[in-house]
Amino acid sequence: MRRIDFIEPFRVMQLLERAKELEKQGKKIIHMEIGEPDFLTPDAIITAAKLHLDQHNQFYTPSTGAPELQQALSNWYNTEYNVKVSPDRILITPGTSGAFNLIYAVLLEAGESVLLPDPGYPCQRNFIRLAGGTPINIPVGPESRYHLSAELIEKNWQKKTRAAVVINPGNPTGTLIQPEALKKMASVCSNHDGYLISDEIYHGLTYCTKASCALTFDEEAIVVNGFSKRWAMTGWRIGWIIVPESLIDACRRVMQNIFIAAPTLSQYAAIAALKEVQSIENMRLAYDERRQFLLNELPKLGFDIVVEPQGAFYIYANVEKLTNDSKAFCWKLLEEKGVAITPGEDFGVFNAASHVRLSYATDMAALKEGICCLAI
Ligand SMILES: Cc1ncc(COP(=O)(O)O)c(C=O)c1O
């Protein structure tokens, strides 16, 4: 088989297409399958972008990003996490997706591997395959809050393994990793001369305790983050990656070739985004209200939530009491109850048939209606 044959589609897209078809036929569908904020990008960010557009700020920035944004992010790490990061280690990318494509292109030779949690964010596997690497999917469950652990990394690390990935808070599980566990993971990776890659895109969307930045424990950790979720800027395609000094030059060369630079207008909008306080706090509070509503209602309907999700906007539920085939179950819910949720198989194979992901990036009225439909 060729490399491209291993690239899987996002399976939930089929479900989404069917949902759209049903909507066209006049049926009301409650969307709890989508992992995209339902909020509009805050006004101040739009205003800043308009200003730059009016000034014809249209040219490429340096490949590693607009220096003002690199500096603003460096300051932001200082205030947000009390971590010192020099601006030239922060590379601005087209979304975090761009950051992952960049780092895997830099790190991986054919046949080298990366350790991933299963269930986990599905694109990761495909980014690694596209770079010629091998994803190693490791089953994770409630005992490690659905994250890899130091023990799992140690046990599964092979001669050709280059890195292990943590998504904190997790997608699809919304669970946070404990700081101590993250610290241990970082130390196992560096003992093997490898990297801990920390996907921190859901940082800031946490509801009990703050998520830890991997750089707090490991200066050499590779941190990926972006504006899509916390700042409701999915379509702006803007993110960043923090790499160790030793990787900057390779990253710059790859950036120059594959992207030239991240979108200029989005970079200037991002500088304004970093100044937002109240607007992003309001979104966080709204997500938390929805989360608490679902945590209360779902167990009554047979959706078991084994580890309380404290971040992102997802709930990963065990549906064993309701079905032994979560895929068929999700299709049935869509056809018969007009509620769209994502089957476990989108996130891996481990216990996939007994799990589903529900997203609360949907307004409260819709969630209430969704729960009513599920209850009938
Ligand atoms: C865990 C995780 N990482 C990365 C991404 C990609 O985000 P973007 O490319 O919009 O920054 C997503 C999007 O859903 C995600 O859930």
Ligand as a Chemical Component Dictionary entry (heavy atoms), coordinates in Angstrom:
data_LIG
# 
_chem_comp.id                   LIG 
_chem_comp.type                 NON-POLYMER 
_chem_comp.pdbx_formal_charge   0 
_chem_comp.three_letter_code    LIG 
# 
loop_
_chem_comp_atom.comp_id 
_chem_comp_atom.atom_id 
_chem_comp_atom.alt_atom_id 
_chem_comp_atom.type_symbol 
_chem_comp_atom.charge 
_chem_comp_atom.model_Cartn_x 
_chem_comp_atom.model_Cartn_y 
_chem_comp_atom.model_Cartn_z 
_chem_comp_atom.pdbx_ordinal 
LIG C1 C1 C 0 -6.597  18.200 20.172 1  
LIG C2 C2 C 0 -6.613  19.043 18.948 2  
LIG N1 N1 N 0 -5.444  19.451 18.412 3  
LIG C3 C3 C 0 -5.410  20.200 17.300 4  
LIG C4 C4 C 0 -6.576  20.588 16.646 5  
LIG C5 C5 C 0 -6.461  21.413 15.385 6  
LIG O1 O1 O 0 -6.765  22.749 15.568 7  
LIG P1 P1 P 0 -6.364  23.934 14.601 8  
LIG O2 O2 O 0 -5.621  23.382 13.442 9  
LIG O3 O3 O 0 -7.661  24.583 14.220 10 
LIG O4 O4 O 0 -5.504  24.844 15.422 11 
LIG C6 C6 C 0 -7.810  20.189 17.158 12 
LIG C7 C7 C 0 -9.063  20.543 16.464 13 
LIG O5 O5 O 0 -10.132 20.047 16.733 14 
LIG C8 C8 C 0 -7.819  19.401 18.334 15 
LIG O6 O6 O 0 -8.975  18.974 18.892 16 
# 
loop_
_chem_comp_bond.comp_id 
_chem_comp_bond.atom_id_1 
_chem_comp_bond.atom_id_2 
_chem_comp_bond.value_order 
_chem_comp_bond.pdbx_ordinal 
LIG C1 C2 SING 1  
LIG C2 N1 SING 2  
LIG C2 C8 DOUB 3  
LIG N1 C3 DOUB 4  
LIG C3 C4 SING 5  
LIG C4 C5 SING 6  
LIG C4 C6 DOUB 7  
LIG C5 O1 SING 8  
LIG O1 P1 SING 9  
LIG P1 O2 DOUB 10 
LIG P1 O3 SING 11 
LIG P1 O4 SING 12 
LIG C6 C7 SING 13 
LIG C6 C8 SING 14 
LIG C7 O5 DOUB 15 
LIG C8 O6 SING 16 
# 
